[in-house]
Amino acid sequence: MQDLLAATVADKAWNRKQGRLIISRINKLFKNFPQTEYQVGINYYAPDKGYSLFFSIKKKGTYQRSIPLARYPNLSFTNLLAILTVVRQTYHFTFTYTNFTSEQRKQLYRKVDRQ
């Protein structure tokens, strides 16, 4: 029981650290220009059973630019939820989810998008 509690605390700390790391990467890219759309894209990649996060910038009249933020192979869905919740507390960009099941999308909308 003690080991399980220690692992849970370590996971929470790791999730917060990863969330702050993503936030710091977004801070470097976000300039708040007028007529510019910003999005965070989260993709599930089945062969790795992992996730990739991208920051998309679309200025009016130009092509969209997508910059990789992080890649997490073999990450559990619950850890992804925790990381995205940390990011959502700072930034309220549109989050787009690709290659997720409908049940996972529902959980993402409930737990992350409604923060």
PLY file of the C-alpha trace (Angstrom):
ply
format ascii 1.0
element vertex 115
property float x
property float y
property float z
element edge 114
property int vertex1
property int vertex2
end_header
0.00 0.00 0.00
2.84 2.37 0.87
4.52 1.70 -2.50
1.30 2.44 -4.35
0.92 5.74 -2.51
4.53 6.70 -3.27
4.04 5.84 -6.95
0.87 7.95 -7.09
2.62 10.94 -5.53
5.53 10.52 -7.95
3.10 10.36 -10.90
1.38 13.55 -9.79
4.70 15.36 -9.47
5.82 14.07 -12.87
2.51 15.15 -14.46
2.83 18.65 -13.01
6.43 18.88 -14.19
5.47 17.82 -17.71
2.57 20.28 -17.72
4.89 23.11 -16.70
7.38 22.04 -19.37
4.69 22.28 -22.05
3.60 25.66 -20.69
7.17 26.96 -20.89
7.40 25.82 -24.51
4.11 27.54 -25.34
5.34 30.71 -23.59
8.23 30.88 -26.04
5.92 30.53 -29.05
2.85 32.55 -28.03
3.03 36.19 -29.15
-0.66 37.23 -29.05
-0.71 38.83 -32.49
-4.05 40.17 -33.73
-5.96 38.02 -36.23
-4.01 34.93 -35.24
-5.49 31.63 -34.09
-3.67 29.43 -31.60
-4.48 25.77 -30.88
-3.00 22.87 -28.99
-3.31 19.61 -30.89
-3.17 16.28 -29.11
-2.70 13.18 -31.26
-2.92 9.56 -30.20
-0.43 7.36 -32.03
-1.49 3.70 -31.79
1.81 1.91 -32.62
3.58 3.68 -29.73
0.46 3.75 -27.56
1.51 7.30 -26.93
0.61 10.90 -27.52
2.08 13.87 -29.35
1.28 17.49 -28.55
1.56 20.31 -31.07
1.11 24.06 -30.93
-0.57 25.42 -34.05
-0.34 29.04 -35.16
-2.54 30.34 -37.99
-2.19 33.97 -39.00
-4.88 35.39 -41.25
-3.97 34.89 -44.89
-1.13 32.45 -44.22
-0.69 28.73 -43.84
-1.01 27.06 -40.47
2.23 26.28 -38.70
2.37 23.35 -36.30
5.24 23.10 -33.82
5.85 19.93 -31.79
5.64 20.50 -28.04
6.06 17.03 -26.58
5.91 13.34 -27.40
4.97 10.73 -24.83
5.30 7.08 -25.92
3.60 4.55 -23.65
1.82 7.21 -21.60
-1.38 6.24 -19.83
-4.56 8.11 -20.64
-4.98 9.20 -17.00
-1.52 10.77 -17.01
-2.39 12.58 -20.24
-5.52 13.96 -18.59
-3.47 15.22 -15.65
-0.87 16.88 -17.90
-3.51 18.57 -20.05
-5.33 19.80 -16.95
-2.16 21.58 -15.82
-1.77 23.18 -19.25
-5.46 24.17 -19.33
-5.13 26.02 -16.02
-2.71 28.44 -17.70
-3.85 28.56 -21.31
-7.39 28.35 -22.65
-6.55 27.73 -26.28
-8.68 25.42 -28.37
-7.58 21.83 -27.80
-8.03 19.50 -30.76
-8.01 15.74 -30.27
-7.07 13.35 -33.07
-7.37 9.53 -33.16
-9.16 9.23 -29.82
-12.13 6.97 -29.17
-15.49 8.58 -28.52
-15.31 7.59 -24.85
-11.87 9.16 -24.49
-13.09 12.34 -26.18
-15.96 12.55 -23.72
-13.54 12.25 -20.81
-11.24 14.86 -22.34
-14.12 17.28 -22.84
-15.38 16.72 -19.29
-12.09 16.82 -17.43
-9.88 19.10 -19.51
-12.02 21.41 -21.62
-14.35 22.37 -18.79
-11.60 23.63 -16.51
0 1
1 2
2 3
3 4
4 5
5 6
6 7
7 8
8 9
9 10
10 11
11 12
12 13
13 14
14 15
15 16
16 17
17 18
18 19
19 20
20 21
21 22
22 23
23 24
24 25
25 26
26 27
27 28
28 29
29 30
30 31
31 32
32 33
33 34
34 35
35 36
36 37
37 38
38 39
39 40
40 41
41 42
42 43
43 44
44 45
45 46
46 47
47 48
48 49
49 50
50 51
51 52
52 53
53 54
54 55
55 56
56 57
57 58
58 59
59 60
60 61
61 62
62 63
63 64
64 65
65 66
66 67
67 68
68 69
69 70
70 71
71 72
72 73
73 74
74 75
75 76
76 77
77 78
78 79
79 80
80 81
81 82
82 83
83 84
84 85
85 86
86 87
87 88
88 89
89 90
90 91
91 92
92 93
93 94
94 95
95 96
96 97
97 98
98 99
99 100
100 101
101 102
102 103
103 104
104 105
105 106
106 107
107 108
108 109
109 110
110 111
111 112
112 113
113 114
